Amino acid sequence: MVRIGEEVSEKLDYTPSSLFVRRTVRPKYVVRFKNLPDRMVVAELPPEAKPKSKAAPGLIADVIVSKMVDHMPLYRQEKRFARQGVVLSRSTLCGWLLEAALAFGPLYKILKNRVLADNVVFTDDTHILVQDDSRAHCRTGRIWVYVSRGGTVHDSTPDRSQDGPQEFLKGFRGYLQCDAYPGYNRLFEDGTVVEVGCWAHARRRFIEAEKTSVGPAHEAVARIRSLYAIEHEGKNLDASARAELRQSKAVPCLQELKSWLEKQRAEVLPKCPMAEAINYSLNQWAALNTYTCDGNLSIDNNTAERAIKPFAIGRKNWLFFGSDQGGKALAILSSFTATCQQFGINPWTYLRDTLTKLPTTPTDQLHTLLPIK
């Protein structure tokens, strides 16, 4: 038999992840002096972000990613580690998350400043249950997201009062794309922050009105669809060309839509869903038209809604924050996992490397550790 070649077959296989112990060996030496006592010397441990923790950066990064990216509650992680032969209680895992958030705290402030340094920021919020020892049941807290070309940051507040976004956005100047939540209104009073409305929110209200006002609701959605068709036409243009396209095509459509809405408002019942949808759009009309003035703006706030969605998915799995402190910690950690995903960076690799580098990075060089595109 003479070999003339080969046939190769490949199948994708899997080896389960495993835990291992990383040992740091430091030799001890005795220095002997004449007429003096012996002196023992040993090398110092390498600097660590969490020197008292038994968990190395790779394991901590895995717990963070499993919780914030894969939405795996700590009790499920506890069972997963048990299958691998290591007993780690959920209280231990929770402590690691709190310690990691503390270590990332200074870097979180720098990331926040980078996000708010851009002149266009998207924001949204969603509810999260929070355990409260003073109550028999969980109360409702909030998680907020702020997205720009600089990254994504989250913030946790005990409630939905206006103090949360007011405090977080202090000093911000530029366009704020948001829904019609009144808590943002004070930000727009002096003109340094310009409100940008969301046509996805407006369209959603007309879709909800289809059950009682089929014809008018369908026409409203069709008119809004024409605005999105213009956006699709200009998606590959630069900002200035996109703004010109909007001025030439979208502005006339918006003027016609406003006239149609005002006419419909006079014909529908005052408190029906269609009237509520019309009033929402007309009350937000200035904000809903702002996007036509700048090609860097978006027609809707879907960027923020996509960024807040992981928490909406996560709360179905881990159900609640254990405390307001826990909410703040997860907001810090999720800011880095979300920014990594925004820029196409592997979050586990980033977290492991950053936890390793944090102890030896000077304060004035911390910005070099931020996830960058």
MONOR-V482177 format. One record per backbone hydrogen bond with DSSP energy under -0.5 kcal/mol. NH is the residue of the N-H (numbers start at 1). CO is the residue of the C=O. E is the energy in kcal/mol with one decimal. If there is no record, write none. Layout:
# MONOR-V482177
{{NH/CO/E} {NH/CO/E}}
This chain:
# MONOR-V482177
{{3/1/-0.5} {22/20/-0.5} {23/21/-0.7} {25/23/-0.6} {26/24/-0.5} {27/25/-0.5} {29/41/-2.7} {31/29/-0.5} {31/39/-3.7} {32/30/-0.7} {33/36/-0.5} {36/33/-1.0} {39/31/-2.3} {41/29/-2.9} {43/27/-0.7} {49/355/-0.6} {51/48/-0.6} {53/50/-1.3} {59/56/-0.6} {60/56/-2.1} {61/57/-2.6} {62/58/-1.6} {63/59/-2.1} {64/60/-2.3} {65/61/-2.6} {66/62/-2.6} {67/63/-1.8} {68/64/-3.2} {69/65/-2.3} {70/65/-2.1} {72/66/-3.3} {73/71/-0.6} {76/73/-0.6} {77/73/-1.9} {78/74/-2.5} {79/75/-1.5} {80/76/-2.2} {81/77/-2.6} {82/78/-1.7} {83/79/-1.8} {84/80/-0.9} {85/82/-1.6} {86/81/-2.3} {88/86/-0.8} {93/89/-2.1} {94/90/-2.6} {95/91/-2.1} {96/92/-1.9} {97/93/-2.0} {98/94/-2.2} {99/95/-2.3} {100/96/-2.5} {101/97/-2.3} {102/98/-1.9} {103/99/-2.1} {104/100/-2.2} {105/101/-0.7} {105/102/-0.6} {108/104/-2.5} {109/105/-1.6} {110/106/-1.3} {111/107/-2.4} {112/108/-2.6} {113/109/-2.1} {114/110/-2.0} {115/111/-2.4} {116/112/-2.5} {117/113/-0.8} {118/114/-0.5} {118/115/-0.9} {121/175/-2.5} {122/147/-3.0} {123/177/-2.3} {124/145/-1.4} {126/143/-1.9} {128/141/-2.1} {129/319/-0.6} {130/139/-3.0} {131/321/-2.6} {135/132/-1.8} {139/130/-2.3} {141/128/-3.5} {141/139/-0.6} {142/157/-2.5} {143/126/-2.4} {144/155/-3.4} {145/124/-2.5} {146/153/-2.5} {147/122/-2.7} {148/151/-2.4} {151/148/-1.3} {153/146/-2.4} {154/331/-0.6} {155/144/-2.0} {157/142/-2.2} {164/161/-1.2} {166/162/-2.1} {167/163/-2.4} {168/164/-2.3} {169/165/-2.5} {170/167/-1.1} {172/169/-2.4} {174/192/-1.9} {175/119/-3.7} {176/194/-2.9} {177/121/-2.8} {177/175/-0.6} {178/176/-0.6} {178/196/-1.9} {184/181/-1.7} {185/182/-1.7} {187/184/-1.8} {188/184/-0.6} {188/185/-1.4} {189/186/-0.9} {191/188/-0.5} {193/187/-0.6} {194/174/-2.7} {196/176/-2.3} {197/287/-2.9} {199/197/-0.5} {199/299/-2.0} {202/198/-1.5} {203/199/-2.7} {204/200/-2.0} {205/201/-1.4} {206/202/-1.3} {207/203/-2.1} {208/204/-2.0} {209/205/-1.0} {210/207/-1.2} {211/208/-0.6} {212/209/-1.0} {213/209/-2.3} {217/213/-2.0} {218/214/-2.5} {219/215/-2.1} {220/216/-2.4} {221/217/-2.4} {222/218/-2.2} {223/219/-2.4} {224/220/-2.2} {225/221/-2.2} {226/222/-1.5} {227/223/-0.9} {228/224/-1.6} {229/225/-2.0} {230/226/-1.4} {231/227/-1.6} {232/228/-2.4} {233/229/-1.8} {234/230/-1.5} {235/232/-0.9} {237/234/-1.4} {242/238/-2.5} {243/239/-2.1} {244/240/-2.0} {245/241/-2.2} {246/242/-2.2} {247/243/-2.3} {248/244/-2.1} {249/245/-2.4} {250/245/-0.7} {250/246/-0.7} {251/246/-2.3} {253/249/-1.2} {254/250/-2.6} {255/251/-2.3} {256/252/-2.1} {257/253/-2.4} {258/254/-2.4} {259/255/-2.0} {260/256/-2.2} {261/257/-2.5} {262/258/-2.4} {263/259/-1.9} {264/260/-2.4} {265/261/-2.3} {266/262/-1.0} {267/264/-1.3} {268/264/-1.6} {272/269/-1.4} {276/272/-2.0} {277/273/-2.3} {278/274/-2.4} {279/275/-2.8} {280/276/-2.2} {281/277/-1.9} {282/278/-2.6} {283/279/-2.7} {284/280/-1.4} {285/282/-1.2} {288/284/-2.7} {289/285/-1.2} {289/286/-0.5} {290/286/-0.7} {290/287/-0.6} {292/289/-1.5} {293/290/-2.2} {294/291/-0.7} {297/294/-1.5} {304/301/-0.7} {305/301/-1.8} {306/302/-2.5} {307/303/-1.4} {308/304/-1.9} {309/305/-1.0} {310/306/-0.5} {311/308/-1.1} {312/308/-1.2} {313/309/-2.2} {314/310/-3.0} {315/311/-2.4} {316/313/-1.0} {317/314/-1.8} {318/314/-2.8} {319/314/-0.5} {319/315/-0.7} {320/318/-2.8} {321/129/-3.0} {327/323/-1.9} {328/324/-2.2} {329/325/-2.2} {330/326/-2.4} {331/327/-2.1} {332/328/-1.9} {333/329/-2.3} {334/330/-2.8} {335/331/-1.1} {336/332/-0.9} {336/333/-0.7} {337/333/-1.7} {338/334/-2.7} {339/335/-1.8} {340/336/-2.2} {341/337/-2.0} {342/338/-2.3} {343/339/-1.8} {344/341/-0.8} {345/340/-3.5} {347/345/-0.6} {350/346/-2.2} {351/347/-2.7} {352/348/-2.6} {353/349/-2.4} {354/350/-2.7} {355/351/-2.5} {356/352/-1.4} {357/353/-2.0} {358/354/-2.5} {360/357/-1.1} {361/357/-0.6} {361/358/-1.2} {362/360/-0.6} {365/362/-1.9} {366/363/-1.3} {368/365/-1.7} {369/366/-2.3} {370/367/-1.3}}
